[in-house]
Amino acid sequence: MYNKLYLIPLAVFILLCSFFWRGLSLNPHSLPAVNLNQPLPAFSVPSLTPKLTLDSTREFRGQMSLLNIWGSWCTACSEEHAFLLQLAQRGIKIYGLNEKDSKSTVLNWLQIWGNPYYMLGLDAKGLVAIDLGVYGTPETFLIDAHGIIRYRHIGPLTSEVWKTRFLPLM
Amino acid sequence: MENKIFTTYVIALMLLLVNTIFATEPLYTFASPKQAAQFQHLLYDLRCLVCQNQNLADSNADLAKDLRQEVYNLVQQGHSDQEIYQYLTKRYGDFILFNPPVKAITLLLWLSPGLFLCLGIYMFIRKSRLC
């Protein structure tokens, strides 16, 4: 009879295979958000109308809202823009945070692509993005009525993602 | 004689490469050489999350540029390595560190090479006893 010890390498091999198989379907670029279920970090940035500053401790209260991080230099952002406009029309409150653009570039861009934002903050130096743990624009955060981050999506927001990831939490 | 020429070339090459981090970057100045060394060492220990196999020193991604600036600010403010790692992992998670921290969940990761080695030695000893 074969020594059962010879089964160990086989078992290890099968174990490794199962890990690697699982790994094939994982996306290394979608890291788990560290700040899930934590309050939005406090920030205050200049904003376009209607108010002069976007203060995270004052806004994002009372109803669920989205925080969309974008830039005019980011081509993927224009991909999701049409969908954001649809959401805005459905009554979803979308806060925008623009990265690294000048005010005139932002206004220009919104004129061309449309403005879905309830309020739009200007994070000219990208410092707020670092506080939020943003590493791949566009990113969209789902914030609940108390200012707690419930979900973060990296990449353009599509109706597929909206239905499967955002709606169940709302 | 050949050895001397070779050594001279190596030294010249090393001197050329010493400042490559700063070649296309804003020149970062520090109050002390200790801070400069800390900054350099931190950049090598932190991963660029966009180009994930590169560290912050090598990567050209926008995020890397922003994070270099952020690390520079933190070093200037006099924070320790631990504080800076904490600051960044609080925002980006453990993945930003090239050396995963030793926590309960990563214990298997750290111990498994040792465990495999022990297993291998055990099997080897058993096999040599049987023969």
Boltz contact constraints between the chains, C-beta under 6 A:
constraints:
  - contact:
      token1: [A, 28]
      token2: [B, 52]
      max_distance: 6.0
  - contact:
      token1: [A, 31]
      token2: [B, 93]
      max_distance: 6.0
  - contact:
      token1: [A, 31]
      token2: [B, 95]
      max_distance: 6.0
  - contact:
      token1: [A, 34]
      token2: [B, 93]
      max_distance: 6.0
  - contact:
      token1: [A, 126]
      token2: [B, 66]
      max_distance: 6.0
  - contact:
      token1: [A, 130]
      token2: [B, 70]
      max_distance: 6.0
  - contact:
      token1: [A, 133]
      token2: [B, 91]
      max_distance: 6.0
  - contact:
      token1: [A, 133]
      token2: [B, 92]
      max_distance: 6.0
  - contact:
      token1: [A, 135]
      token2: [B, 49]
      max_distance: 6.0
  - contact:
      token1: [A, 135]
      token2: [B, 63]
      max_distance: 6.0
